[in-house]
Amino acid sequence: MNFDHMALIAQKISFAFEDHFFDEKKRNIFTALFNKYLQPVDPSGAMEPYDALVLLGRQNPAEFALMVKDMKEKGLITD
């Protein structure tokens, strides 16, 4: 996956998180997945989701792809 494509997916995830923030169920799913996948790149949780997603995509593209797959399966994002 090239950087531009990965960055667009990261943006899509970030926007979806913002769109569903007030849906407690979906927000909790996002939070659980962010904790699972973004912890290695942002252990303090201080980064904005988009920045942490991009960093994950750069440092560990396979883990990024797995996170995207999980989000699609849970209905948080679409293709």
mmJSON file of the N, C-alpha and C atoms, coordinates in Angstrom:
{"data_MODEL":{"atom_site":{
"group_PDB":["ATOM","ATOM","ATOM","ATOM","ATOM","ATOM","ATOM","ATOM","ATOM","ATOM","ATOM","ATOM","ATOM","ATOM","ATOM","ATOM","ATOM","ATOM","ATOM","ATOM","ATOM","ATOM","ATOM","ATOM","ATOM","ATOM","ATOM","ATOM","ATOM","ATOM","ATOM","ATOM","ATOM","ATOM","ATOM","ATOM","ATOM","ATOM","ATOM","ATOM","ATOM","ATOM","ATOM","ATOM","ATOM","ATOM","ATOM","ATOM","ATOM","ATOM","ATOM","ATOM","ATOM","ATOM","ATOM","ATOM","ATOM","ATOM","ATOM","ATOM","ATOM","ATOM","ATOM","ATOM","ATOM","ATOM","ATOM","ATOM","ATOM","ATOM","ATOM","ATOM","ATOM","ATOM","ATOM","ATOM","ATOM","ATOM","ATOM","ATOM","ATOM","ATOM","ATOM","ATOM","ATOM","ATOM","ATOM","ATOM","ATOM","ATOM","ATOM","ATOM","ATOM","ATOM","ATOM","ATOM","ATOM","ATOM","ATOM","ATOM","ATOM","ATOM","ATOM","ATOM","ATOM","ATOM","ATOM","ATOM","ATOM","ATOM","ATOM","ATOM","ATOM","ATOM","ATOM","ATOM","ATOM","ATOM","ATOM","ATOM","ATOM","ATOM","ATOM","ATOM","ATOM","ATOM","ATOM","ATOM","ATOM","ATOM","ATOM","ATOM","ATOM","ATOM","ATOM","ATOM","ATOM","ATOM","ATOM","ATOM","ATOM","ATOM","ATOM","ATOM","ATOM","ATOM","ATOM","ATOM","ATOM","ATOM","ATOM","ATOM","ATOM","ATOM","ATOM","ATOM","ATOM","ATOM","ATOM","ATOM","ATOM","ATOM","ATOM","ATOM","ATOM","ATOM","ATOM","ATOM","ATOM","ATOM","ATOM","ATOM","ATOM","ATOM","ATOM","ATOM","ATOM","ATOM","ATOM","ATOM","ATOM","ATOM","ATOM","ATOM","ATOM","ATOM","ATOM","ATOM","ATOM","ATOM","ATOM","ATOM","ATOM","ATOM","ATOM","ATOM","ATOM","ATOM","ATOM","ATOM","ATOM","ATOM","ATOM","ATOM","ATOM","ATOM","ATOM","ATOM","ATOM","ATOM","ATOM","ATOM","ATOM","ATOM","ATOM","ATOM","ATOM","ATOM","ATOM","ATOM","ATOM","ATOM","ATOM","ATOM","ATOM","ATOM","ATOM","ATOM","ATOM","ATOM","ATOM","ATOM","ATOM","ATOM","ATOM","ATOM","ATOM"],
"id":[1,2,3,4,5,6,7,8,9,10,11,12,13,14,15,16,17,18,19,20,21,22,23,24,25,26,27,28,29,30,31,32,33,34,35,36,37,38,39,40,41,42,43,44,45,46,47,48,49,50,51,52,53,54,55,56,57,58,59,60,61,62,63,64,65,66,67,68,69,70,71,72,73,74,75,76,77,78,79,80,81,82,83,84,85,86,87,88,89,90,91,92,93,94,95,96,97,98,99,100,101,102,103,104,105,106,107,108,109,110,111,112,113,114,115,116,117,118,119,120,121,122,123,124,125,126,127,128,129,130,131,132,133,134,135,136,137,138,139,140,141,142,143,144,145,146,147,148,149,150,151,152,153,154,155,156,157,158,159,160,161,162,163,164,165,166,167,168,169,170,171,172,173,174,175,176,177,178,179,180,181,182,183,184,185,186,187,188,189,190,191,192,193,194,195,196,197,198,199,200,201,202,203,204,205,206,207,208,209,210,211,212,213,214,215,216,217,218,219,220,221,222,223,224,225,226,227,228,229,230,231,232,233,234,235,236,237],
"type_symbol":["N","C","C","N","C","C","N","C","C","N","C","C","N","C","C","N","C","C","N","C","C","N","C","C","N","C","C","N","C","C","N","C","C","N","C","C","N","C","C","N","C","C","N","C","C","N","C","C","N","C","C","N","C","C","N","C","C","N","C","C","N","C","C","N","C","C","N","C","C","N","C","C","N","C","C","N","C","C","N","C","C","N","C","C","N","C","C","N","C","C","N","C","C","N","C","C","N","C","C","N","C","C","N","C","C","N","C","C","N","C","C","N","C","C","N","C","C","N","C","C","N","C","C","N","C","C","N","C","C","N","C","C","N","C","C","N","C","C","N","C","C","N","C","C","N","C","C","N","C","C","N","C","C","N","C","C","N","C","C","N","C","C","N","C","C","N","C","C","N","C","C","N","C","C","N","C","C","N","C","C","N","C","C","N","C","C","N","C","C","N","C","C","N","C","C","N","C","C","N","C","C","N","C","C","N","C","C","N","C","C","N","C","C","N","C","C","N","C","C","N","C","C","N","C","C","N","C","C","N","C","C","N","C","C","N","C","C"],
"label_atom_id":["N","CA","C","N","CA","C","N","CA","C","N","CA","C","N","CA","C","N","CA","C","N","CA","C","N","CA","C","N","CA","C","N","CA","C","N","CA","C","N","CA","C","N","CA","C","N","CA","C","N","CA","C","N","CA","C","N","CA","C","N","CA","C","N","CA","C","N","CA","C","N","CA","C","N","CA","C","N","CA","C","N","CA","C","N","CA","C","N","CA","C","N","CA","C","N","CA","C","N","CA","C","N","CA","C","N","CA","C","N","CA","C","N","CA","C","N","CA","C","N","CA","C","N","CA","C","N","CA","C","N","CA","C","N","CA","C","N","CA","C","N","CA","C","N","CA","C","N","CA","C","N","CA","C","N","CA","C","N","CA","C","N","CA","C","N","CA","C","N","CA","C","N","CA","C","N","CA","C","N","CA","C","N","CA","C","N","CA","C","N","CA","C","N","CA","C","N","CA","C","N","CA","C","N","CA","C","N","CA","C","N","CA","C","N","CA","C","N","CA","C","N","CA","C","N","CA","C","N","CA","C","N","CA","C","N","CA","C","N","CA","C","N","CA","C","N","CA","C","N","CA","C","N","CA","C","N","CA","C","N","CA","C","N","CA","C","N","CA","C","N","CA","C","N","CA","C"],
"label_alt_id":[null,null,null,null,null,null,null,null,null,null,null,null,null,null,null,null,null,null,null,null,null,null,null,null,null,null,null,null,null,null,null,null,null,null,null,null,null,null,null,null,null,null,null,null,null,null,null,null,null,null,null,null,null,null,null,null,null,null,null,null,null,null,null,null,null,null,null,null,null,null,null,null,null,null,null,null,null,null,null,null,null,null,null,null,null,null,null,null,null,null,null,null,null,null,null,null,null,null,null,null,null,null,null,null,null,null,null,null,null,null,null,null,null,null,null,null,null,null,null,null,null,null,null,null,null,null,null,null,null,null,null,null,null,null,null,null,null,null,null,null,null,null,null,null,null,null,null,null,null,null,null,null,null,null,null,null,null,null,null,null,null,null,null,null,null,null,null,null,null,null,null,null,null,null,null,null,null,null,null,null,null,null,null,null,null,null,null,null,null,null,null,null,null,null,null,null,null,null,null,null,null,null,null,null,null,null,null,null,null,null,null,null,null,null,null,null,null,null,null,null,null,null,null,null,null,null,null,null,null,null,null,null,null,null,null,null,null],
"label_comp_id":["MET","MET","MET","ASN","ASN","ASN","PHE","PHE","PHE","ASP","ASP","ASP","HIS","HIS","HIS","MET","MET","MET","ALA","ALA","ALA","LEU","LEU","LEU","ILE","ILE","ILE","ALA","ALA","ALA","GLN","GLN","GLN","LYS","LYS","LYS","ILE","ILE","ILE","SER","SER","SER","PHE","PHE","PHE","ALA","ALA","ALA","PHE","PHE","PHE","GLU","GLU","GLU","ASP","ASP","ASP","HIS","HIS","HIS","PHE","PHE","PHE","PHE","PHE","PHE","ASP","ASP","ASP","GLU","GLU","GLU","LYS","LYS","LYS","LYS","LYS","LYS","ARG","ARG","ARG","ASN","ASN","ASN","ILE","ILE","ILE","PHE","PHE","PHE","THR","THR","THR","ALA","ALA","ALA","LEU","LEU","LEU","PHE","PHE","PHE","ASN","ASN","ASN","LYS","LYS","LYS","TYR","TYR","TYR","LEU","LEU","LEU","GLN","GLN","GLN","PRO","PRO","PRO","VAL","VAL","VAL","ASP","ASP","ASP","PRO","PRO","PRO","SER","SER","SER","GLY","GLY","GLY","ALA","ALA","ALA","MET","MET","MET","GLU","GLU","GLU","PRO","PRO","PRO","TYR","TYR","TYR","ASP","ASP","ASP","ALA","ALA","ALA","LEU","LEU","LEU","VAL","VAL","VAL","LEU","LEU","LEU","LEU","LEU","LEU","GLY","GLY","GLY","ARG","ARG","ARG","GLN","GLN","GLN","ASN","ASN","ASN","PRO","PRO","PRO","ALA","ALA","ALA","GLU","GLU","GLU","PHE","PHE","PHE","ALA","ALA","ALA","LEU","LEU","LEU","MET","MET","MET","VAL","VAL","VAL","LYS","LYS","LYS","ASP","ASP","ASP","MET","MET","MET","LYS","LYS","LYS","GLU","GLU","GLU","LYS","LYS","LYS","GLY","GLY","GLY","LEU","LEU","LEU","ILE","ILE","ILE","THR","THR","THR","ASP","ASP","ASP"],
"label_asym_id":["A","A","A","A","A","A","A","A","A","A","A","A","A","A","A","A","A","A","A","A","A","A","A","A","A","A","A","A","A","A","A","A","A","A","A","A","A","A","A","A","A","A","A","A","A","A","A","A","A","A","A","A","A","A","A","A","A","A","A","A","A","A","A","A","A","A","A","A","A","A","A","A","A","A","A","A","A","A","A","A","A","A","A","A","A","A","A","A","A","A","A","A","A","A","A","A","A","A","A","A","A","A","A","A","A","A","A","A","A","A","A","A","A","A","A","A","A","A","A","A","A","A","A","A","A","A","A","A","A","A","A","A","A","A","A","A","A","A","A","A","A","A","A","A","A","A","A","A","A","A","A","A","A","A","A","A","A","A","A","A","A","A","A","A","A","A","A","A","A","A","A","A","A","A","A","A","A","A","A","A","A","A","A","A","A","A","A","A","A","A","A","A","A","A","A","A","A","A","A","A","A","A","A","A","A","A","A","A","A","A","A","A","A","A","A","A","A","A","A","A","A","A","A","A","A","A","A","A","A","A","A","A","A","A","A","A","A"],
"label_entity_id":["1","1","1","1","1","1","1","1","1","1","1","1","1","1","1","1","1","1","1","1","1","1","1","1","1","1","1","1","1","1","1","1","1","1","1","1","1","1","1","1","1","1","1","1","1","1","1","1","1","1","1","1","1","1","1","1","1","1","1","1","1","1","1","1","1","1","1","1","1","1","1","1","1","1","1","1","1","1","1","1","1","1","1","1","1","1","1","1","1","1","1","1","1","1","1","1","1","1","1","1","1","1","1","1","1","1","1","1","1","1","1","1","1","1","1","1","1","1","1","1","1","1","1","1","1","1","1","1","1","1","1","1","1","1","1","1","1","1","1","1","1","1","1","1","1","1","1","1","1","1","1","1","1","1","1","1","1","1","1","1","1","1","1","1","1","1","1","1","1","1","1","1","1","1","1","1","1","1","1","1","1","1","1","1","1","1","1","1","1","1","1","1","1","1","1","1","1","1","1","1","1","1","1","1","1","1","1","1","1","1","1","1","1","1","1","1","1","1","1","1","1","1","1","1","1","1","1","1","1","1","1","1","1","1","1","1","1"],
"label_seq_id":[1,1,1,2,2,2,3,3,3,4,4,4,5,5,5,6,6,6,7,7,7,8,8,8,9,9,9,10,10,10,11,11,11,12,12,12,13,13,13,14,14,14,15,15,15,16,16,16,17,17,17,18,18,18,19,19,19,20,20,20,21,21,21,22,22,22,23,23,23,24,24,24,25,25,25,26,26,26,27,27,27,28,28,28,29,29,29,30,30,30,31,31,31,32,32,32,33,33,33,34,34,34,35,35,35,36,36,36,37,37,37,38,38,38,39,39,39,40,40,40,41,41,41,42,42,42,43,43,43,44,44,44,45,45,45,46,46,46,47,47,47,48,48,48,49,49,49,50,50,50,51,51,51,52,52,52,53,53,53,54,54,54,55,55,55,56,56,56,57,57,57,58,58,58,59,59,59,60,60,60,61,61,61,62,62,62,63,63,63,64,64,64,65,65,65,66,66,66,67,67,67,68,68,68,69,69,69,70,70,70,71,71,71,72,72,72,73,73,73,74,74,74,75,75,75,76,76,76,77,77,77,78,78,78,79,79,79],
"pdbx_PDB_ins_code":[null,null,null,null,null,null,null,null,null,null,null,null,null,null,null,null,null,null,null,null,null,null,null,null,null,null,null,null,null,null,null,null,null,null,null,null,null,null,null,null,null,null,null,null,null,null,null,null,null,null,null,null,null,null,null,null,null,null,null,null,null,null,null,null,null,null,null,null,null,null,null,null,null,null,null,null,null,null,null,null,null,null,null,null,null,null,null,null,null,null,null,null,null,null,null,null,null,null,null,null,null,null,null,null,null,null,null,null,null,null,null,null,null,null,null,null,null,null,null,null,null,null,null,null,null,null,null,null,null,null,null,null,null,null,null,null,null,null,null,null,null,null,null,null,null,null,null,null,null,null,null,null,null,null,null,null,null,null,null,null,null,null,null,null,null,null,null,null,null,null,null,null,null,null,null,null,null,null,null,null,null,null,null,null,null,null,null,null,null,null,null,null,null,null,null,null,null,null,null,null,null,null,null,null,null,null,null,null,null,null,null,null,null,null,null,null,null,null,null,null,null,null,null,null,null,null,null,null,null,null,null,null,null,null,null,null,null],
"Cartn_x":[0.857,0.0,0.903,0.666,1.495,1.049,1.912,1.663,0.384,0.15,-1.041,-2.323,-2.349,-3.526,-3.711,-2.625,-2.685,-3.156,-2.671,-3.073,-4.555,-5.076,-6.509,-7.347,-6.887,-7.598,-7.546,-6.396,-6.261,-7.223,-7.342,-8.267,-9.706,-10.033,-11.375,-11.717,-10.762,-10.966,-11.156,-10.319,-10.413,-11.759,-12.224,-13.528,-14.662,-14.554,-15.591,-15.646,-14.492,-14.456,-15.17,-14.887,-15.548,-17.052,-17.436,-18.855,-19.643,-18.997,-19.678,-19.349,-18.716,-18.265,-19.411,-20.565,-21.678,-22.516,-22.146,-22.751,-21.861,-22.304,-21.442,-20.938,-21.789,-21.386,-20.233,-20.411,-19.36,-18.104,-18.292,-17.127,-16.317,-16.994,-16.29,-15.539,-16.113,-15.419,-14.187,-14.351,-13.19,-12.103,-12.494,-11.525,-10.793,-11.512,-10.884,-9.89,-10.278,-9.364,-8.17,-8.399,-7.286,-6.326,-6.866,-6.002,-5.193,-5.833,-5.157,-4.064,-4.392,-3.467,-2.537,-2.97,-2.165,-1.263,-1.475,-0.657,0.842,1.288,2.738,3.34,2.56,3.102,2.785,1.801,1.399,1.029,2.032,1.738,1.015,1.208,0.545,-0.855,-1.189,-2.491,-2.642,-1.524,-1.545,-1.723,-1.487,-1.568,-3.012,-3.253,-4.546,-4.657,-5.865,-6.005,-5.379,-5.606,-5.041,-3.523,-2.857,-1.396,-0.907,-1.576,-1.19,-1.45,-2.536,-2.836,-1.775,-1.386,-0.346,0.97,1.31,2.541,2.502,1.37,1.233,1.405,0.773,0.886,2.31,3.069,4.473,5.342,5.126,6.0,5.62,4.333,3.898,2.683,2.933,1.831,0.939,1.512,0.701,-0.29,0.133,-0.751,-1.821,-1.445,-2.406,-3.487,-3.078,-4.03,-4.958,-4.428,-5.247,-6.272,-5.865,-6.776,-7.903,-7.564,-8.556,-9.55,-9.038,-9.897,-10.854,-10.344,-11.187,-12.272,-11.907,-12.868,-13.956,-13.58,-14.574,-15.506,-14.946,-15.77,-16.745,-16.374,-17.224,-18.161,-18.118,-19.016,-18.685,-17.438,-17.041,-16.669,-16.122,-15.777,-16.216,-16.342,-16.699,-15.565,-15.69,-14.653,-14.579],
"Cartn_y":[-1.17,0.0,1.233,2.135,3.333,4.338,5.282,6.234,7.043,7.514,8.327,7.553,6.293,5.457,5.217,4.927,4.702,5.965,7.123,8.385,8.661,8.331,8.504,7.59,6.364,5.442,5.96,6.448,7.012,8.187,9.02,10.149,9.655,8.64,8.068,7.53,6.85,6.319,7.462,8.463,9.611,10.313,10.51,11.142,10.264,8.956,8.037,8.08,8.145,8.241,9.511,10.618,11.881,11.809,11.216,11.118,10.279,9.253,8.321,8.571,9.678,9.93,9.901,10.397,10.466,9.189,8.212,6.882,6.072,5.922,5.335,3.938,3.14,1.779,1.811,2.602,2.672,3.349,4.398,5.065,4.082,3.228,2.232,1.217,0.856,-0.071,0.605,1.84,2.588,2.663,3.032,3.187,1.885,0.786,-0.514,-0.849,-0.585,-0.873,0.077,1.339,2.281,1.84,1.44,0.966,-0.25,-1.148,-2.383,-2.099,-1.335,-1.17,0.043,1.098,2.319,2.416,1.57,1.582,1.513,0.645,0.578,1.866,2.635,3.859,5.103,4.999,6.139,5.632,5.185,4.578,5.491,6.784,7.703,8.1,7.792,8.166,9.658,10.355,11.813,12.317,11.474,11.907,11.96,12.795,12.782,11.441,10.89,9.59,9.547,10.575,10.573,10.431,11.198,11.152,9.782,9.206,7.876,6.821,6.959,6.012,6.065,7.27,7.42,6.821,7.084,6.539,5.011,4.443,2.984,2.468,3.12,2.699,2.74,3.706,3.808,2.764,2.596,1.707,0.241,-0.035,-1.421,-1.547,-1.56,-1.592,-2.83,-3.956,-5.169,-5.006,-4.4,-4.169,-3.137,-2.136,-1.138,-1.819,-2.689,-3.41,-4.282,-4.911,-5.737,-4.88,-3.714,-2.809,-2.369,-2.037,-1.629,-2.771,-3.976,-5.148,-5.291,-5.179,-5.263,-4.186,-2.969,-1.872,-2.113,-2.646,-2.967,-4.061,-5.09,-6.2,-5.747,-4.758,-4.259,-3.134,-2.819,-1.826,-0.389,-0.135,1.226,2.047,1.368,2.023,1.114,1.702,0.941,1.049,0.3,0.345,1.662],
"Cartn_z":[0.0,0.0,0.0,-0.929,-0.969,0.1,0.368,1.454,1.233,0.019,-0.245,0.042,-0.382,-0.139,1.354,2.041,3.485,4.208,3.788,4.414,4.193,3.025,2.765,3.655,3.851,4.736,6.167,6.593,7.942,8.116,7.103,7.158,7.239,6.466,6.482,7.875,8.504,9.849,10.836,10.74,11.64,11.509,10.291,10.063,10.594,10.372,10.867,12.392,13.027,14.488,14.949,14.304,14.655,14.394,13.272,12.921,13.926,14.475,15.378,16.843,17.133,18.496,19.509,19.13,20.078,20.12,19.295,19.367,20.313,21.551,22.587,22.207,21.614,21.24,20.224,19.173,18.141,18.683,19.493,20.083,20.914,21.665,22.48,21.624,20.484,19.577,18.989,18.523,18.019,19.09,20.298,21.377,21.657,21.673,21.912,20.8,19.554,18.441,18.438,18.74,18.839,19.936,21.084,22.171,21.744,21.039,20.603,19.574,18.554,17.434,17.544,18.192,18.222,19.448,20.427,21.646,21.348,20.439,20.175,19.611,18.848,18.251,19.07,19.954,20.784,22.183,22.941,24.237,25.222,25.126,26.055,25.581,24.331,23.783,23.57,23.414,23.299,21.861,20.892,19.495,19.02,18.026,17.345,16.609,16.506,15.848,14.452,13.637,12.284,12.322,13.167,13.243,13.694,14.683,15.16,14.086,13.349,12.268,11.176,10.801,9.774,10.272,11.511,12.07,12.085,12.474,12.443,11.017,10.065,8.666,8.153,8.603,8.182,8.879,10.182,10.96,10.831,10.684,10.64,9.71,8.399,7.433,7.577,7.968,8.125,9.273,10.357,11.504,11.135,10.366,9.887,9.056,8.141,7.29,8.127,9.162,10.045,10.793,11.248,11.936,10.991,9.765,8.777,8.549,8.437,8.255,9.436,10.654,11.844,11.836,11.436,11.414,10.373,9.245,8.202,8.692,9.308,9.806,10.885,11.658,12.725,12.257,10.957,10.384,10.721,11.123,11.464,10.231,9.234,7.968,6.824,5.648,4.455,3.455,2.388,1.345,0.668],
"occupancy":[1.0,1.0,1.0,1.0,1.0,1.0,1.0,1.0,1.0,1.0,1.0,1.0,1.0,1.0,1.0,1.0,1.0,1.0,1.0,1.0,1.0,1.0,1.0,1.0,1.0,1.0,1.0,1.0,1.0,1.0,1.0,1.0,1.0,1.0,1.0,1.0,1.0,1.0,1.0,1.0,1.0,1.0,1.0,1.0,1.0,1.0,1.0,1.0,1.0,1.0,1.0,1.0,1.0,1.0,1.0,1.0,1.0,1.0,1.0,1.0,1.0,1.0,1.0,1.0,1.0,1.0,1.0,1.0,1.0,1.0,1.0,1.0,1.0,1.0,1.0,1.0,1.0,1.0,1.0,1.0,1.0,1.0,1.0,1.0,1.0,1.0,1.0,1.0,1.0,1.0,1.0,1.0,1.0,1.0,1.0,1.0,1.0,1.0,1.0,1.0,1.0,1.0,1.0,1.0,1.0,1.0,1.0,1.0,1.0,1.0,1.0,1.0,1.0,1.0,1.0,1.0,1.0,1.0,1.0,1.0,1.0,1.0,1.0,1.0,1.0,1.0,1.0,1.0,1.0,1.0,1.0,1.0,1.0,1.0,1.0,1.0,1.0,1.0,1.0,1.0,1.0,1.0,1.0,1.0,1.0,1.0,1.0,1.0,1.0,1.0,1.0,1.0,1.0,1.0,1.0,1.0,1.0,1.0,1.0,1.0,1.0,1.0,1.0,1.0,1.0,1.0,1.0,1.0,1.0,1.0,1.0,1.0,1.0,1.0,1.0,1.0,1.0,1.0,1.0,1.0,1.0,1.0,1.0,1.0,1.0,1.0,1.0,1.0,1.0,1.0,1.0,1.0,1.0,1.0,1.0,1.0,1.0,1.0,1.0,1.0,1.0,1.0,1.0,1.0,1.0,1.0,1.0,1.0,1.0,1.0,1.0,1.0,1.0,1.0,1.0,1.0,1.0,1.0,1.0,1.0,1.0,1.0,1.0,1.0,1.0,1.0,1.0,1.0,1.0,1.0,1.0,1.0,1.0,1.0,1.0,1.0,1.0],
"B_iso_or_equiv":[0.0,0.0,0.0,0.0,0.0,0.0,0.0,0.0,0.0,0.0,0.0,0.0,0.0,0.0,0.0,0.0,0.0,0.0,0.0,0.0,0.0,0.0,0.0,0.0,0.0,0.0,0.0,0.0,0.0,0.0,0.0,0.0,0.0,0.0,0.0,0.0,0.0,0.0,0.0,0.0,0.0,0.0,0.0,0.0,0.0,0.0,0.0,0.0,0.0,0.0,0.0,0.0,0.0,0.0,0.0,0.0,0.0,0.0,0.0,0.0,0.0,0.0,0.0,0.0,0.0,0.0,0.0,0.0,0.0,0.0,0.0,0.0,0.0,0.0,0.0,0.0,0.0,0.0,0.0,0.0,0.0,0.0,0.0,0.0,0.0,0.0,0.0,0.0,0.0,0.0,0.0,0.0,0.0,0.0,0.0,0.0,0.0,0.0,0.0,0.0,0.0,0.0,0.0,0.0,0.0,0.0,0.0,0.0,0.0,0.0,0.0,0.0,0.0,0.0,0.0,0.0,0.0,0.0,0.0,0.0,0.0,0.0,0.0,0.0,0.0,0.0,0.0,0.0,0.0,0.0,0.0,0.0,0.0,0.0,0.0,0.0,0.0,0.0,0.0,0.0,0.0,0.0,0.0,0.0,0.0,0.0,0.0,0.0,0.0,0.0,0.0,0.0,0.0,0.0,0.0,0.0,0.0,0.0,0.0,0.0,0.0,0.0,0.0,0.0,0.0,0.0,0.0,0.0,0.0,0.0,0.0,0.0,0.0,0.0,0.0,0.0,0.0,0.0,0.0,0.0,0.0,0.0,0.0,0.0,0.0,0.0,0.0,0.0,0.0,0.0,0.0,0.0,0.0,0.0,0.0,0.0,0.0,0.0,0.0,0.0,0.0,0.0,0.0,0.0,0.0,0.0,0.0,0.0,0.0,0.0,0.0,0.0,0.0,0.0,0.0,0.0,0.0,0.0,0.0,0.0,0.0,0.0,0.0,0.0,0.0,0.0,0.0,0.0,0.0,0.0,0.0,0.0,0.0,0.0,0.0,0.0,0.0],
"pdbx_formal_charge":[null,null,null,null,null,null,null,null,null,null,null,null,null,null,null,null,null,null,null,null,null,null,null,null,null,null,null,null,null,null,null,null,null,null,null,null,null,null,null,null,null,null,null,null,null,null,null,null,null,null,null,null,null,null,null,null,null,null,null,null,null,null,null,null,null,null,null,null,null,null,null,null,null,null,null,null,null,null,null,null,null,null,null,null,null,null,null,null,null,null,null,null,null,null,null,null,null,null,null,null,null,null,null,null,null,null,null,null,null,null,null,null,null,null,null,null,null,null,null,null,null,null,null,null,null,null,null,null,null,null,null,null,null,null,null,null,null,null,null,null,null,null,null,null,null,null,null,null,null,null,null,null,null,null,null,null,null,null,null,null,null,null,null,null,null,null,null,null,null,null,null,null,null,null,null,null,null,null,null,null,null,null,null,null,null,null,null,null,null,null,null,null,null,null,null,null,null,null,null,null,null,null,null,null,null,null,null,null,null,null,null,null,null,null,null,null,null,null,null,null,null,null,null,null,null,null,null,null,null,null,null,null,null,null,null,null,null],
"auth_seq_id":[1,1,1,2,2,2,3,3,3,4,4,4,5,5,5,6,6,6,7,7,7,8,8,8,9,9,9,10,10,10,11,11,11,12,12,12,13,13,13,14,14,14,15,15,15,16,16,16,17,17,17,18,18,18,19,19,19,20,20,20,21,21,21,22,22,22,23,23,23,24,24,24,25,25,25,26,26,26,27,27,27,28,28,28,29,29,29,30,30,30,31,31,31,32,32,32,33,33,33,34,34,34,35,35,35,36,36,36,37,37,37,38,38,38,39,39,39,40,40,40,41,41,41,42,42,42,43,43,43,44,44,44,45,45,45,46,46,46,47,47,47,48,48,48,49,49,49,50,50,50,51,51,51,52,52,52,53,53,53,54,54,54,55,55,55,56,56,56,57,57,57,58,58,58,59,59,59,60,60,60,61,61,61,62,62,62,63,63,63,64,64,64,65,65,65,66,66,66,67,67,67,68,68,68,69,69,69,70,70,70,71,71,71,72,72,72,73,73,73,74,74,74,75,75,75,76,76,76,77,77,77,78,78,78,79,79,79],
"auth_comp_id":["MET","MET","MET","ASN","ASN","ASN","PHE","PHE","PHE","ASP","ASP","ASP","HIS","HIS","HIS","MET","MET","MET","ALA","ALA","ALA","LEU","LEU","LEU","ILE","ILE","ILE","ALA","ALA","ALA","GLN","GLN","GLN","LYS","LYS","LYS","ILE","ILE","ILE","SER","SER","SER","PHE","PHE","PHE","ALA","ALA","ALA","PHE","PHE","PHE","GLU","GLU","GLU","ASP","ASP","ASP","HIS","HIS","HIS","PHE","PHE","PHE","PHE","PHE","PHE","ASP","ASP","ASP","GLU","GLU","GLU","LYS","LYS","LYS","LYS","LYS","LYS","ARG","ARG","ARG","ASN","ASN","ASN","ILE","ILE","ILE","PHE","PHE","PHE","THR","THR","THR","ALA","ALA","ALA","LEU","LEU","LEU","PHE","PHE","PHE","ASN","ASN","ASN","LYS","LYS","LYS","TYR","TYR","TYR","LEU","LEU","LEU","GLN","GLN","GLN","PRO","PRO","PRO","VAL","VAL","VAL","ASP","ASP","ASP","PRO","PRO","PRO","SER","SER","SER","GLY","GLY","GLY","ALA","ALA","ALA","MET","MET","MET","GLU","GLU","GLU","PRO","PRO","PRO","TYR","TYR","TYR","ASP","ASP","ASP","ALA","ALA","ALA","LEU","LEU","LEU","VAL","VAL","VAL","LEU","LEU","LEU","LEU","LEU","LEU","GLY","GLY","GLY","ARG","ARG","ARG","GLN","GLN","GLN","ASN","ASN","ASN","PRO","PRO","PRO","ALA","ALA","ALA","GLU","GLU","GLU","PHE","PHE","PHE","ALA","ALA","ALA","LEU","LEU","LEU","MET","MET","MET","VAL","VAL","VAL","LYS","LYS","LYS","ASP","ASP","ASP","MET","MET","MET","LYS","LYS","LYS","GLU","GLU","GLU","LYS","LYS","LYS","GLY","GLY","GLY","LEU","LEU","LEU","ILE","ILE","ILE","THR","THR","THR","ASP","ASP","ASP"],
"auth_asym_id":["A","A","A","A","A","A","A","A","A","A","A","A","A","A","A","A","A","A","A","A","A","A","A","A","A","A","A","A","A","A","A","A","A","A","A","A","A","A","A","A","A","A","A","A","A","A","A","A","A","A","A","A","A","A","A","A","A","A","A","A","A","A","A","A","A","A","A","A","A","A","A","A","A","A","A","A","A","A","A","A","A","A","A","A","A","A","A","A","A","A","A","A","A","A","A","A","A","A","A","A","A","A","A","A","A","A","A","A","A","A","A","A","A","A","A","A","A","A","A","A","A","A","A","A","A","A","A","A","A","A","A","A","A","A","A","A","A","A","A","A","A","A","A","A","A","A","A","A","A","A","A","A","A","A","A","A","A","A","A","A","A","A","A","A","A","A","A","A","A","A","A","A","A","A","A","A","A","A","A","A","A","A","A","A","A","A","A","A","A","A","A","A","A","A","A","A","A","A","A","A","A","A","A","A","A","A","A","A","A","A","A","A","A","A","A","A","A","A","A","A","A","A","A","A","A","A","A","A","A","A","A","A","A","A","A","A","A"],
"auth_atom_id":["N","CA","C","N","CA","C","N","CA","C","N","CA","C","N","CA","C","N","CA","C","N","CA","C","N","CA","C","N","CA","C","N","CA","C","N","CA","C","N","CA","C","N","CA","C","N","CA","C","N","CA","C","N","CA","C","N","CA","C","N","CA","C","N","CA","C","N","CA","C","N","CA","C","N","CA","C","N","CA","C","N","CA","C","N","CA","C","N","CA","C","N","CA","C","N","CA","C","N","CA","C","N","CA","C","N","CA","C","N","CA","C","N","CA","C","N","CA","C","N","CA","C","N","CA","C","N","CA","C","N","CA","C","N","CA","C","N","CA","C","N","CA","C","N","CA","C","N","CA","C","N","CA","C","N","CA","C","N","CA","C","N","CA","C","N","CA","C","N","CA","C","N","CA","C","N","CA","C","N","CA","C","N","CA","C","N","CA","C","N","CA","C","N","CA","C","N","CA","C","N","CA","C","N","CA","C","N","CA","C","N","CA","C","N","CA","C","N","CA","C","N","CA","C","N","CA","C","N","CA","C","N","CA","C","N","CA","C","N","CA","C","N","CA","C","N","CA","C","N","CA","C","N","CA","C","N","CA","C","N","CA","C","N","CA","C","N","CA","C","N","CA","C","N","CA","C"],
"pdbx_PDB_model_num":[1,1,1,1,1,1,1,1,1,1,1,1,1,1,1,1,1,1,1,1,1,1,1,1,1,1,1,1,1,1,1,1,1,1,1,1,1,1,1,1,1,1,1,1,1,1,1,1,1,1,1,1,1,1,1,1,1,1,1,1,1,1,1,1,1,1,1,1,1,1,1,1,1,1,1,1,1,1,1,1,1,1,1,1,1,1,1,1,1,1,1,1,1,1,1,1,1,1,1,1,1,1,1,1,1,1,1,1,1,1,1,1,1,1,1,1,1,1,1,1,1,1,1,1,1,1,1,1,1,1,1,1,1,1,1,1,1,1,1,1,1,1,1,1,1,1,1,1,1,1,1,1,1,1,1,1,1,1,1,1,1,1,1,1,1,1,1,1,1,1,1,1,1,1,1,1,1,1,1,1,1,1,1,1,1,1,1,1,1,1,1,1,1,1,1,1,1,1,1,1,1,1,1,1,1,1,1,1,1,1,1,1,1,1,1,1,1,1,1,1,1,1,1,1,1,1,1,1,1,1,1,1,1,1,1,1,1]
}}}
